[in-house]
Amino acid sequence: MKFTAAILCLLAGGANAFSPTGFVPNKSGLMVPGSAQEESTSQLITRPNMVAGGAERVAGQEYYEGAPIGPPPDLPSLLLHNRIVYIGMPLVPAVTELVIAELLYLNYESSDPITMYINSSGTTTANGQAVGFETEAFAIADVMKYVRPPVHTVALGQAFGAAAMLLSQGKRGYRFALPNATILLNQPRSQARGQASDIAIKAREVANNRRTTCELIASACGKPVETVMQDCSRVKYLQPHEAVEYGLIDEVIDNGAKNLPVKPSFMSQLTQ
């Protein structure tokens, strides 16, 4: 009789009757320590942090007089918002990836013109050391022609080698240079190492890249390919007015007010 009564008590107590001391069932039926259950419950029930005006404060967000404050937007984002792409480094894969991504984004956002500022030594450093491949510049040039919006190019500082080729790929009539910019035409540098057969294969590829670069420049300048290849066989520096005569750019601009927006649109939005 006592045994039957004990069985009935266990059945009436359910799963809790078999639970060890200090353990309780959670929502899924698993036995967990009571302290863990209390912590999970306290995390779900949090007291909102209120600010002036009754607004709820977001975790980690700072407010001043009820208005959220924080660091200013990064400059590349502000430039991208105004459809400006800036190339300020040699054409290495990371730079090419960013420039192409920006061009593709602006292509699907609007059909308004894109302004590309170029201050780059191309696929080499300032002292002539090769750091990238001409295919990086070819990728950017192809995307410049692929996107629907016209791409306006502006040279400032330096546009050497492959960067000069990109400068010439802007829309006709909208290829500019600032007064003190320097433009350089040269031929690709080989980075071949290893056996003689490997060097020969790489040399053929460099020659093909050289011809492709010269064909792009010749098409943009309206010159014969042989003339451009001869000019690129040795280093050829061009001052802005010489680049206009060569056909590489269309105009030297002293004041951007004539062709470029003076006041970026994000300034008006920040003052609202």
Secondary structure, 3 states (H helix, E strand, C coil): CHHHHHHHHHHHHHHHHHCCCCEEECCCCCEEEHHHHHHHHHHHCCCCCECCCCCECCCCCEEECCEEECCCCCHHHHHHHCCEEEECCCCCHHHHHHHHHHHHHHHHHCCCCEEEEEEECCCECCCCCECCCHHHHHHHHHHHHHCCCCEEEEEEEEEECHHHHHHHCCCCCCEEECCCCEEEECCCCCCCCCCHHHHHHHHHHHHHHHHHHHHHHHHHHCCCHHHHHHHHCCCEEECHHHHHHHCCCCEECCCHHHCCCCCCHHHHHHCC
